[in-house]
Amino acid sequence: MTPNLFAGLPSAALADEQFASILQRPGLRIERIVSTGQASPPDFWYDQDEGEWVVLLQGEAKLRFADEADARQLRAGDFIDIAPHREHRVDWTAPDQVTVWLAVFYAA
């Protein structure tokens, strides 16, 4: 059976985001992230040692960077490359739909 990124999506809101490892190799990690209205906690910023290329496959989200005044609105198909140690957070994900992210973490 061939794996599918849209298999097993929830039919109702989740208490927490779901993180699933898709592939892991030295210097590379790919994850599927499923959100149903979650956001980063107030005053929390991701500060990662590796780079992250992320694409929104389904749904909507707002991603904020510490060095930018406004959050970026993301819709299905939008992607961004986040440099190591560039502080960022998820400000919002659509509460009325399932948001599916594909995140590729790589050694910089």
SEMIGU-291783 format. One record per atom (N, C-alpha, C, O, CB): residue number from 1; residue in one letter; atom name; x, y, z. Coordinates in pm, 1 decimal. Glycine has a CB too. Layout:
! residues N
     n   res   atom         px         py         pz
   NUM     A     CA          X          Y          Z
...
***
This chain:
! residues 108
     n   res   atom         px         py         pz
     1     M      N       84.1     -118.9        0.0
     1     M     CA        0.0        0.0        0.0
     1     M      C       88.2      124.7        0.0
     1     M      O      186.8      131.3       73.5
     1     M     CB      -95.5        0.1      122.3
     2     T      N       54.1      220.4      -79.7
     2     T     CA      129.2      344.9      -89.1
     2     T      C       80.1      443.9       16.0
     2     T      O      -39.9      470.3       23.7
     2     T     CB      116.8      405.5     -230.1
     3     P      N      170.4      499.4       97.3
     3     P     CA      129.1      600.1      197.5
     3     P      C       70.9      724.3      129.8
     3     P      O      105.5      756.5       16.1
     3     P     CB      249.3      640.3      286.7
     4     N      N      -17.7      793.1      201.6
     4     N     CA      -81.5      912.8      148.5
     4     N      C      -82.0     1020.3      257.5
     4     N      O     -119.2      993.0      371.7
     4     N     CB     -226.8      882.1       98.9
     5     L      N      -40.6     1142.4      222.1
     5     L     CA      -33.4     1251.9      319.3
     5     L      C     -169.7     1293.1      373.5
     5     L      O     -177.6     1355.1      479.6
     5     L     CB       33.1     1371.3      256.4
     6     F      N     -277.4     1259.4      302.1
     6     F     CA     -411.1     1298.7      346.7
     6     F      C     -485.7     1184.5      415.5
     6     F      O     -601.4     1201.2      454.0
     6     F     CB     -492.1     1348.5      228.7
     7     A      N     -422.3     1070.5      431.3
     7     A     CA     -484.8      957.5      498.5
     7     A      C     -491.7      982.3      648.8
     7     A      O     -399.5     1038.9      707.5
     7     A     CB     -407.9      827.8      469.1
     8     G      N     -600.1      940.2      709.7
     8     G     CA     -612.4      947.5      854.6
     8     G      C     -632.2     1086.2      911.3
     8     G      O     -605.4     1108.5     1029.3
     8     G     CB     -494.1      889.2      915.4
     9     L      N     -678.4     1180.2      830.2
     9     L     CA     -703.0     1314.9      882.9
     9     L      C     -823.3     1312.5      976.6
     9     L      O     -917.3     1236.2      954.2
     9     L     CB     -726.2     1416.3      767.3
    10     P      N     -821.6     1394.8     1080.9
    10     P     CA     -932.0     1394.2     1176.9
    10     P      C    -1059.4     1452.3     1115.5
    10     P      O    -1054.4     1536.8     1026.1
    10     P     CB     -893.6     1473.4     1302.5
    11     S      N    -1172.6     1405.1     1165.2
    11     S     CA    -1301.0     1457.7     1118.3
    11     S      C    -1353.8     1566.6     1212.2
    11     S      O    -1452.8     1633.3     1181.9
    11     S     CB    -1403.9     1344.0     1106.3
    12     A      N    -1287.3     1583.4     1325.1
    12     A     CA    -1326.6     1686.5     1421.7
    12     A      C    -1200.3     1752.9     1476.6
    12     A      O    -1088.8     1705.5     1454.9
    12     A     CB    -1412.9     1625.5     1538.0
    13     A      N    -1220.5     1863.2     1548.0
    13     A     CA    -1107.4     1936.6     1605.1
    13     A      C    -1029.1     1849.2     1702.9
    13     A      O    -1086.0     1768.3     1776.3
    13     A     CB    -1156.4     2064.1     1675.7
    14     L      N     -898.6     1867.7     1701.7
    14     L     CA     -808.0     1795.4     1791.2
    14     L      C     -771.7     1883.3     1910.5
    14     L      O     -771.7     2005.9     1899.9
    14     L     CB     -680.1     1750.8     1715.9
    15     A      N     -740.9     1821.1     2023.2
    15     A     CA     -693.5     1897.5     2139.1
    15     A      C     -554.2     1953.8     2112.2
    15     A      O     -523.2     2065.7     2153.2
    15     A     CB     -691.8     1809.0     2266.1
    16     D      N     -469.9     1876.2     2043.0
    16     D     CA     -333.0     1917.1     2011.3
    16     D      C     -303.8     1888.8     1864.3
    16     D      O     -368.6     1804.9     1801.8
    16     D     CB     -230.8     1843.7     2102.2
    17     E      N     -206.3     1959.4     1811.0
    17     E     CA     -161.5     1929.6     1675.6
    17     E      C     -106.6     1787.0     1669.5
    17     E      O      -59.8     1732.8     1769.7
    17     E     CB      -54.2     2031.6     1629.6
    18     Q      N     -113.2     1727.6     1550.9
    18     Q     CA      -54.5     1596.0     1527.8
    18     Q      C       74.5     1613.4     1449.3
    18     Q      O       78.2     1687.5     1351.0
    18     Q     CB     -153.5     1502.3     1452.2
    19     F      N      181.1     1545.0     1492.5
    19     F     CA      308.8     1545.6     1423.2
    19     F      C      340.8     1401.2     1385.6
    19     F      O      341.9     1313.3     1471.7
    19     F     CB      422.6     1608.9     1511.7
    20     A      N      366.7     1376.6     1257.5
    20     A     CA      399.3     1241.1     1211.2
    20     A      C      526.6     1247.3     1129.2
    20     A      O      537.3     1325.9     1035.0
    20     A     CB      282.6     1179.6     1127.7
    21     S      N      622.4     1164.4     1165.1
    21     S     CA      747.9     1156.2     1090.3
    21     S      C      722.5     1079.5      960.5
    21     S      O      668.3      969.0      962.3
    21     S     CB      860.3     1087.0     1175.3
    22     I      N      761.6     1138.7      849.3
    22     I     CA      743.2     1077.5      717.9
    22     I      C      873.5     1011.2      672.7
    22     I      O      872.6      900.0      620.0
    22     I     CB      697.0     1183.3      614.2
    23     L      N      985.7     1081.2      694.1
    23     L     CA     1116.2     1031.9      650.9
    23     L      C     1223.8     1096.5      736.4
    23     L      O     1217.2     1215.7      766.5
    23     L     CB     1140.5     1061.1      500.0
    24     Q      N     1322.6     1017.5      775.2
    24     Q     CA     1433.9     1071.8      852.2
    24     Q      C     1563.8     1010.7      801.5
    24     Q      O     1577.2      888.7      791.3
    24     Q     CB     1415.4     1044.5     1004.0
    25     R      N     1659.3     1098.0      769.9
    25     R     CA     1792.7     1058.9      724.8
    25     R      C     1891.7     1155.6      788.7
    25     R      O     1850.9     1260.5      838.6
    25     R     CB     1804.1     1060.1      566.9
    26     P      N     2020.0     1123.0      788.4
    26     P     CA     2117.1     1218.6      843.9
    26     P      C     2103.1     1356.0      777.1
    26     P      O     2113.0     1367.5      654.9
    26     P     CB     2261.5     1165.4      825.9
    27     G      N     2080.4     1458.2      856.7
    27     G     CA     2067.5     1595.1      806.4
    27     G      C     1934.0     1626.3      741.6
    27     G      O     1918.0     1733.5      683.2
    27     G     CB     2175.0     1621.8      708.6
    28     L      N     1836.0     1533.9      750.4
    28     L     CA     1705.9     1554.5      685.5
    28     L      C     1595.3     1488.8      767.4
    28     L      O     1608.2     1374.6      811.5
    28     L     CB     1706.8     1497.8      541.1
    29     R      N     1486.0     1563.4      787.0
    29     R     CA     1368.1     1509.6      855.2
    29     R      C     1245.4     1570.6      789.8
    29     R      O     1238.3     1692.2      772.2
    29     R     CB     1371.1     1539.8     1009.6
    30     I      N     1148.6     1486.8      753.7
    30     I     CA     1024.8     1534.0      693.0
    30     I      C      909.2     1494.0      783.3
    30     I      O      897.7     1378.5      824.2
    30     I     CB     1006.2     1476.3      548.9
    31     E      N      822.8     1592.0      814.2
    31     E     CA      709.1     1569.0      902.4
    31     E      C      580.3     1617.9      838.6
    31     E      O      579.0     1717.0      765.7
    31     E     CB      730.7     1638.0     1036.7
    32     R      N      471.3     1546.2      867.4
    32     R     CA      337.6     1597.4      838.0
    32     R      C      284.6     1652.6      969.4
    32     R      O      291.2     1587.0     1073.3
    32     R     CB      241.8     1485.2      777.4
    33     I      N      232.0     1774.3      963.0
    33     I     CA      173.6     1838.7     1079.7
    33     I      C       27.3     1867.6     1048.0
    33     I      O       -4.0     1924.3      943.3
    33     I     CB      251.1     1970.0     1118.1
    34     V      N      -61.5     1829.0     1137.9
    34     V     CA     -204.5     1851.3     1120.4
    34     V      C     -252.5     1944.0     1231.1
    34     V      O     -233.8     1915.7     1349.5
    34     V     CB     -283.7     1716.7     1121.4
    35     S      N     -314.5     2054.9     1191.7
    35     S     CA     -365.8     2154.7     1285.5
    35     S      C     -516.1     2171.1     1266.4
    35     S      O     -567.0     2161.7     1154.7
    35     S     CB     -293.6     2290.4     1266.6
    36     T      N     -585.8     2195.5     1375.9
    36     T     CA     -729.9     2223.4     1370.2
    36     T      C     -762.0     2340.4     1463.1
    36     T      O     -840.4     2328.1     1557.3
    36     T     CB     -813.3     2096.8     1409.6
    37     G      N     -698.9     2454.1     1433.6
    37     G     CA     -722.8     2573.9     1514.2
    37     G      C     -613.8     2603.6     1615.3
    37     G      O     -624.4     2701.4     1689.3
    37     G     CB     -851.9     2560.6     1585.5
    38     Q      N     -509.2     2522.1     1620.7
    38     Q     CA     -401.8     2546.6     1717.4
    38     Q      C     -313.4     2663.6     1673.7
    38     Q      O     -308.6     2700.6     1556.4
    38     Q     CB     -316.5     2420.1     1735.5
    39     A      N     -244.5     2719.5     1771.3
    39     A     CA     -146.3     2825.7     1749.2
    39     A      C      -36.3     2808.2     1853.0
    39     A      O      -54.6     2738.1     1952.5
    39     A     CB     -212.0     2969.1     1758.6
    40     S      N       76.3     2871.4     1829.9
    40     S     CA      184.3     2868.0     1928.7
    40     S      C      138.6     2939.7     2055.6
    40     S      O       60.1     3034.2     2048.0
    40     S     CB      314.2     2933.4     1872.0
    41     P      N      186.5     2896.3     2171.5
    41     P     CA      151.1     2965.5     2295.9
    41     P      C      196.7     3112.5     2291.7
    41     P      O      293.1     3145.8     2222.7
    41     P     CB      214.7     2893.1     2417.5
    42     P      N      127.7     3199.0     2364.7
    42     P     CA      168.6     3340.3     2367.3
    42     P      C      315.5     3354.4     2407.8
    42     P      O      363.2     3285.5     2497.9
    42     P     CB       79.3     3420.4     2464.4
    43     D      N      384.5     3442.4     2341.4
    43     D     CA      525.3     3472.7     2368.5
    43     D      C      620.9     3356.6     2342.0
    43     D      O      736.7     3362.5     2383.3
    43     D     CB      540.0     3515.8     2510.3
    44     F      N      575.2     3250.8     2273.8
    44     F     CA      662.8     3139.4     2237.5
    44     F      C      712.7     3159.4     2095.3
    44     F      O      635.9     3196.0     2006.3
    44     F     CB      589.0     3003.2     2251.2
    45     W      N      842.8     3135.0     2074.1
    45     W     CA      902.6     3144.3     1941.4
    45     W      C      985.9     3019.1     1916.5
    45     W      O     1065.3     2978.1     2001.1
    45     W     CB      989.8     3273.1     1927.6
    46     Y      N      966.5     2958.7     1798.5
    46     Y     CA     1055.9     2850.6     1756.6
    46     Y      C     1190.8     2913.2     1724.1
    46     Y      O     1197.2     3018.4     1660.6
    46     Y     CB      998.1     2771.4     1632.8
    47     D      N     1298.0     2848.7     1767.3
    47     D     CA     1435.9     2890.3     1737.7
    47     D      C     1514.0     2760.9     1714.4
    47     D      O     1566.9     2701.6     1808.4
    47     D     CB     1500.1     2978.5     1856.4
    48     Q      N     1520.5     2718.7     1590.4
    48     Q     CA     1570.1     2586.3     1554.8
    48     Q      C     1712.6     2590.6     1501.1
    48     Q      O     1752.2     2686.3     1434.6
    48     Q     CB     1478.9     2522.7     1452.4
    49     D      N     1788.6     2486.1     1530.7
    49     D     CA     1925.1     2474.1     1479.0
    49     D      C     1928.3     2443.3     1330.0
    49     D      O     2024.2     2478.5     1261.4
    49     D     CB     1999.7     2366.5     1554.5
    50     E      N     1823.8     2377.6     1279.4
    50     E     CA     1822.4     2340.8     1137.9
    50     E      C     1734.8     2436.2     1057.0
    50     E      O     1655.7     2511.6     1113.5
    50     E     CB     1773.0     2196.8     1120.8
    51     G      N     1749.2     2432.5      925.5
    51     G     CA     1660.6     2505.7      837.6
    51     G      C     1529.3     2430.5      826.3
    51     G      O     1523.2     2310.7      854.0
    51     G     CB     1724.5     2526.4      699.0
    52     E      N     1424.3     2500.3      785.9
    52     E     CA     1293.3     2436.6      767.7
    52     E      C     1227.1     2492.6      643.4
    52     E      O     1203.3     2612.9      632.3
    52     E     CB     1202.6     2458.0      892.0
    53     W      N     1198.0     2403.4      550.3
    53     W     CA     1116.6     2439.5      434.2
    53     W      C      979.5     2381.9      461.8
    53     W      O      966.0     2262.0      486.2
    53     W     CB     1177.7     2385.3      297.3
    54     V      N      877.3     2466.4      458.1
    54     V     CA      742.7     2420.9      492.1
    54     V      C      644.8     2462.8      383.4
    54     V      O      652.2     2573.9      330.8
    54     V     CB      698.6     2477.2      629.0
    55     V      N      552.3     2371.8      350.2
    55     V     CA      447.0     2400.6      253.3
    55     V      C      312.7     2369.4      319.3
    55     V      O      298.3     2269.5      389.8
    55     V     CB      466.3     2317.4      121.0
    56     L      N      216.0     2455.8      295.3
    56     L     CA       81.0     2432.3      344.3
    56     L      C        6.5     2356.6      234.6
    56     L      O      -17.1     2410.2      126.4
    56     L     CB        8.0     2567.5      382.1
    57     L      N      -30.1     2232.5      263.0
    57     L     CA      -96.5     2148.5      163.6
    57     L      C     -247.3     2169.4      160.7
    57     L      O     -311.0     2155.0       56.4
    57     L     CB      -66.2     2003.3      190.7
    58     Q      N     -303.2     2203.4      275.7
    58     Q     CA     -448.5     2217.8      288.5
    58     Q      C     -477.0     2310.5      405.4
    58     Q      O     -403.8     2310.3      504.4
    58     Q     CB     -518.6     2079.0      308.7
    59     G      N     -583.2     2389.7      394.4
    59     G     CA     -624.4     2476.1      503.8
    59     G      C     -563.7     2614.9      494.2
    59     G      O     -520.7     2658.6      387.5
    59     G     CB     -587.2     2413.6      635.0
    60     E      N     -561.0     2683.5      607.8
    60     E     CA     -507.1     2819.2      615.7
    60     E      C     -435.0     2838.1      748.1
    60     E      O     -467.4     2774.1      848.2
    60     E     CB     -619.3     2924.3      599.7
    61     A      N     -336.5     2927.4      746.8
    61     A     CA     -259.8     2955.2      867.9
    61     A      C     -198.1     3094.1      858.8
    61     A      O     -190.3     3154.0      751.5
    61     A     CB     -150.0     2848.2      889.5
    62     K      N     -154.6     3143.5      974.0
    62     K     CA      -77.0     3267.7      979.7
    62     K      C       53.2     3235.0     1050.6
    62     K      O       53.4     3183.8     1162.6
    62     K     CB     -155.7     3383.8     1053.6
    63     L      N      163.1     3265.0      984.5
    63     L     CA      296.9     3240.1     1036.5
    63     L      C      362.9     3375.0     1061.6
    63     L      O      364.6     3460.9      973.5
    63     L     CB      381.7     3152.6      937.8
    64     R      N      417.3     3393.8     1181.6
    64     R     CA      479.1     3521.5     1218.3
    64     R      C      627.9     3501.6     1243.8
    64     R      O      670.0     3401.8     1302.1
    64     R     CB      410.5     3582.1     1343.2
    65     F      N      705.8     3598.7     1199.0
    65     F     CA      849.6     3601.2     1223.9
    65     F      C      879.6     3715.6     1319.2
    65     F      O      818.0     3821.8     1310.7
    65     F     CB      930.3     3616.3     1091.0
    66     A      N      974.0     3694.3     1409.8
    66     A     CA     1008.6     3795.5     1509.1
    66     A      C     1062.0     3923.4     1443.7
    66     A      O     1050.1     4032.0     1500.3
    66     A     CB     1111.9     3739.8     1606.6
    67     D      N     1120.8     3910.0     1324.5
    67     D     CA     1180.0     4025.8     1257.4
    67     D      C     1086.4     4091.3     1154.9
    67     D      O     1130.8     4173.3     1074.5
    67     D     CB     1307.7     3984.2     1189.0
    68     E      N      957.7     4055.8     1157.1
    68     E     CA      859.2     4116.5     1067.0
    68     E      C      740.9     4166.9     1148.5
    68     E      O      700.6     4103.9     1246.3
    68     E     CB      812.0     4014.9      958.8
    69     A      N      686.0     4279.5     1108.2
    69     A     CA      575.6     4341.3     1183.2
    69     A      C      445.3     4262.0     1170.9
    69     A      O      370.2     4251.1     1267.8
    69     A     CB      553.0     4484.1     1134.4
    70     D      N      418.6     4207.2     1053.8
    70     D     CA      290.6     4141.0     1028.4
    70     D      C      308.1     3992.3     1004.6
    70     D      O      409.5     3947.6      950.9
    70     D     CB      221.2     4204.2      909.3
    71     A      N      206.9     3916.3     1045.7
    71     A     CA      205.9     3772.1     1018.7
    71     A      C      181.5     3749.4      869.5
    71     A      O      115.8     3829.5      803.0
    71     A     CB       96.7     3699.5     1104.5
    72     R      N      235.2     3639.9      818.9
    72     R     CA      213.6     3602.3      679.3
    72     R      C       93.9     3507.8      670.5
    72     R      O       88.4     3406.3      739.9
    72     R     CB      341.1     3535.8      619.1
    73     Q      N       -0.8     3542.2      585.1
    73     Q     CA     -117.4     3457.0      561.4
    73     Q      C      -76.5     3347.4      464.2
    73     Q      O      -26.1     3376.5      355.7
    73     Q     CB     -238.9     3539.6      505.8
    74     L      N      -97.8     3221.2      501.8
    74     L     CA      -65.6     3107.9      416.0
    74     L      C     -193.0     3034.8      376.8
    74     L      O     -281.7     3012.0      459.0
    74     L     CB       32.2     3011.9      486.2
    75     R      N     -199.8     2998.8      249.0
    75     R     CA     -309.6     2918.6      196.7
    75     R      C     -250.5     2797.8      127.0
    75     R      O     -129.6     2792.0      104.6
    75     R     CB     -399.8     3001.0       99.9
    76     A      N     -333.8     2702.0       92.6
    76     A     CA     -287.3     2579.4       28.1
    76     A      C     -195.7     2611.1      -90.0
    76     A      O     -230.2     2690.2     -177.9
    76     A     CB     -406.6     2495.0      -18.8
    77     G      N      -79.2     2548.3      -90.1
    77     G     CA       19.7     2568.4     -196.0
    77     G      C      129.5     2666.5     -160.6
    77     G      O      234.3     2666.9     -225.2
    77     G     CB      -48.2     2615.0     -318.9
    78     D      N      108.1     2750.5      -58.6
    78     D     CA      209.9     2847.2      -18.0
    78     D      C      322.3     2775.9       57.1
    78     D      O      297.9     2685.1      136.5
    78     D     CB      147.8     2958.7       70.0
    79     F      N      445.5     2818.8       30.5
    79     F     CA      560.1     2759.5       99.5
    79     F      C      660.7     2866.3      135.5
    79     F      O      660.0     2976.5       80.5
    79     F     CB      626.1     2651.7       13.2
    80     I      N      748.5     2831.2      230.3
    80     I     CA      849.8     2925.4      277.3
    80     I      C      970.2     2847.1      329.2
    80     I      O      956.0     2737.1      382.7
    80     I     CB      792.3     3018.9      388.3
    81     D      N     1087.3     2904.9      312.7
    81     D     CA     1210.7     2847.4      365.7
    81     D      C     1251.7     2931.4      486.4
    81     D      O     1270.7     3052.6      475.4
    81     D     CB     1325.0     2843.5      256.4
    82     I      N     1265.0     2866.2      600.9
    82     I     CA     1296.5     2936.3      725.4
    82     I      C     1441.6     2905.6      762.9
    82     I      O     1477.3     2789.9      785.6
    82     I     CB     1198.4     2894.4      840.7
    83     A      N     1522.5     3006.9      769.3
    83     A     CA     1665.0     2990.5      801.6
    83     A      C     1681.9     2943.8      946.0
    83     A      O     1597.0     2971.9     1030.6
    83     A     CB     1741.7     3123.1      779.0
    84     P      N     1790.9     2872.7      974.5
    84     P     CA     1818.5     2832.7     1112.9
    84     P      C     1819.5     2955.0     1205.6
    84     P      O     1871.0     3060.8     1169.7
    84     P     CB     1953.9     2758.0     1121.4
    85     H      N     1762.9     2939.0     1322.7
    85     H     CA     1757.8     3040.7     1428.6
    85     H      C     1675.9     3164.5     1391.6
    85     H      O     1683.9     3266.3     1460.4
    85     H     CB     1897.4     3083.2     1463.9
    86     R      N     1597.8     3157.2     1284.4
    86     R     CA     1505.1     3267.7     1256.3
    86     R      C     1379.5     3241.8     1339.1
    86     R      O     1304.0     3148.3     1312.2
    86     R     CB     1471.3     3279.2     1100.6
    87     E      N     1358.9     3324.2     1438.0
    87     E     CA     1247.7     3301.8     1529.7
    87     E      C     1114.1     3319.7     1458.3
    87     E      O     1090.8     3417.7     1387.5
    87     E     CB     1257.0     3397.1     1649.4
    88     H      N     1026.9     3220.2     1480.0
    88     H     CA      895.8     3222.4     1416.9
    88     H      C      794.8     3151.1     1505.9
    88     H      O      831.3     3079.1     1598.8
    88     H     CB      900.9     3157.1     1277.2
    89     R      N      668.1     3172.5     1475.9
    89     R     CA      559.8     3112.5     1552.0
    89     R      C      437.1     3098.5     1462.3
    89     R      O      425.9     3166.2     1360.1
    89     R     CB      526.9     3197.2     1677.8
    90     V      N      346.9     3011.6     1500.5
    90     V     CA      219.5     2998.5     1431.4
    90     V      C      120.1     3085.7     1507.7
    90     V      O       87.3     3057.9     1623.0
    90     V     CB      171.5     2847.2     1423.2
    91     D      N       72.7     3191.2     1442.1
    91     D     CA      -22.9     3282.3     1506.7
    91     D      C     -164.9     3226.8     1504.9
    91     D      O     -243.9     3254.6     1595.1
    91     D     CB      -20.4     3418.5     1438.2
    92     W      N     -197.9     3146.9     1400.3
    92     W     CA     -336.4     3105.0     1382.7
    92     W      C     -342.7     2993.4     1280.6
    92     W      O     -268.5     2994.7     1182.4
    92     W     CB     -425.2     3223.3     1339.2
    93     T      N     -429.6     2897.6     1302.6
    93     T     CA     -469.4     2801.4     1198.9
    93     T      C     -621.0     2798.1     1197.6
    93     T      O     -685.3     2818.0     1300.6
    93     T     CB     -408.6     2657.3     1224.9
    94     A      N     -677.1     2773.1     1082.0
    94     A     CA     -822.6     2776.2     1065.0
    94     A      C     -890.6     2678.4     1160.7
    94     A      O     -859.3     2559.4     1159.6
    94     A     CB     -860.5     2743.0      919.5
    95     P      N     -982.5     2726.8     1242.8
    95     P     CA    -1049.3     2638.9     1338.9
    95     P      C    -1161.0     2554.9     1276.8
    95     P      O    -1205.0     2456.2     1335.8
    95     P     CB    -1105.7     2721.1     1451.5
    96     D      N    -1206.5     2594.2     1157.9
    96     D     CA    -1321.0     2527.0     1096.1
    96     D      C    -1280.8     2430.4      984.7
    96     D      O    -1366.6     2380.4      911.9
    96     D     CB    -1416.5     2629.8     1041.0
    97     Q      N    -1150.7     2403.9      971.4
    97     Q     CA    -1104.0     2309.3      870.0
    97     Q      C     -971.8     2247.7      915.8
    97     Q      O     -904.7     2299.4     1005.1
    97     Q     CB    -1087.3     2379.4      731.6
    98     V      N     -937.2     2138.4      853.6
    98     V     CA     -811.2     2071.5      885.1
    98     V      C     -700.6     2137.2      803.2
    98     V      O     -712.0     2149.9      681.3
    98     V     CB     -819.2     1917.7      855.9
    99     T      N     -594.3     2178.6      870.3
    99     T     CA     -478.4     2237.2      804.9
    99     T      C     -366.3     2133.8      805.3
    99     T      O     -331.0     2079.5      910.1
    99     T     CB     -433.9     2369.4      875.6
   100     V      N     -311.0     2107.1      687.4
   100     V     CA     -205.8     2006.9      672.3
   100     V      C      -79.1     2075.7      622.9
   100     V      O      -78.7     2141.2      518.6
   100     V     CB     -249.5     1893.6      574.2
   101     W      N       27.9     2059.6      699.5
   101     W     CA      159.0     2114.2      666.4
   101     W      C      252.2     1998.6      629.1
   101     W      O      237.2     1887.4      679.6
   101     W     CB      217.2     2197.1      785.6
   102     L      N      347.2     2025.1      541.6
   102     L     CA      458.9     1933.2      518.3
   102     L      C      584.6     2013.5      550.0
   102     L      O      613.5     2113.3      483.9
   102     L     CB      460.5     1875.4      368.4
   103     A      N      659.3     1969.8      651.5
   103     A     CA      778.4     2041.4      695.6
   103     A      C      901.6     1957.1      666.1
   103     A      O      908.5     1839.7      702.5
   103     A     CB      770.2     2075.6      846.5
   104     V      N      998.1     2018.6      600.0
   104     V     CA     1125.3     1952.8      567.4
   104     V      C     1234.2     2024.6      645.4
   104     V      O     1265.8     2140.2      617.4
   104     V     CB     1155.0     1955.0      411.7
   105     F      N     1290.9     1955.9      742.9
   105     F     CA     1398.4     2009.9      825.2
   105     F      C     1530.4     1959.8      769.5
   105     F      O     1544.6     1841.2      740.0
   105     F     CB     1381.6     1969.5      974.9
   106     Y      N     1627.9     2050.3      754.7
   106     Y     CA     1753.9     2011.5      692.3
   106     Y      C     1871.4     2078.8      762.6
   106     Y      O     1858.7     2187.8      818.3
   106     Y     CB     1753.4     2047.4      542.7
   107     A      N     1986.6     2010.5      758.4
   107     A     CA     2108.2     2067.6      815.3
   107     A      C     2152.1     2184.0      728.7
   107     A      O     2153.4     2175.1      605.9
   107     A     CB     2220.9     1961.2      826.4
   108     A      N     2187.8     2293.1      794.0
   108     A     CA     2227.5     2412.4      719.1
   108     A      C     2376.9     2416.2      696.5
   108     A      O     2427.7     2509.9      635.0
   108     A     CB     2183.2     2538.2      791.7
***
